[in-house]
Amino acid sequence: MLIDAQTLLSDAQAVTVTAFSTNQYDGGNVSPPRNLGRKDLRAVITCSEAALAAGAATVVFEIGEADDAAGTNYQTLVAGPAIGKAALTVGSKPFDVPIPDTTKRFILARYTVATGPLTAGKFSCAIVRGTDHQRAYPDGYTQGY
């Protein structure tokens, strides 16, 4: 799996309340929407830092489309279920879904925090081609043999 700056929507983005990804993918399509990948493109979100909260917080991960980079007229394309903070550990992959064939010009991720806020939690989101089999490890991880 190769990721470049254009397909990396979030790079260990700190999320404590509902937020869009810090970056967005600009498909360049104005009208009509273009066929981006015939369901070969996927949105993959991984936890870069475990989610923590004083209460029982959950996060819903989404991939969506918008008219501009700011998220104007944002529409959810695919949303996952609400995931409890206990399952959002370093290296977990709570969201790995195909992106629909046609979209508006901009593709964004959205992190919806419920029963929050989170006191910690970082997420990375990338648009990848095919299936992601990469295992994520925390910074400074050393494999013991």
CORCOR-V91653 format. One record per helix or strand of 3 or more residues. SS is the DSSP state (H for helix, E for strand). FROM is the first residue (numbers start at 1). TO is the last residue. If there is no record, write none. Layout:
ss:SS from:FROM to:TO
ss:SS from:FROM to:TO
This chain:
ss:E from:8 to:14
ss:E from:41 to:52
ss:E from:58 to:66
ss:E from:75 to:79
ss:H from:85 to:87
ss:E from:95 to:98
ss:E from:106 to:114
ss:E from:120 to:129
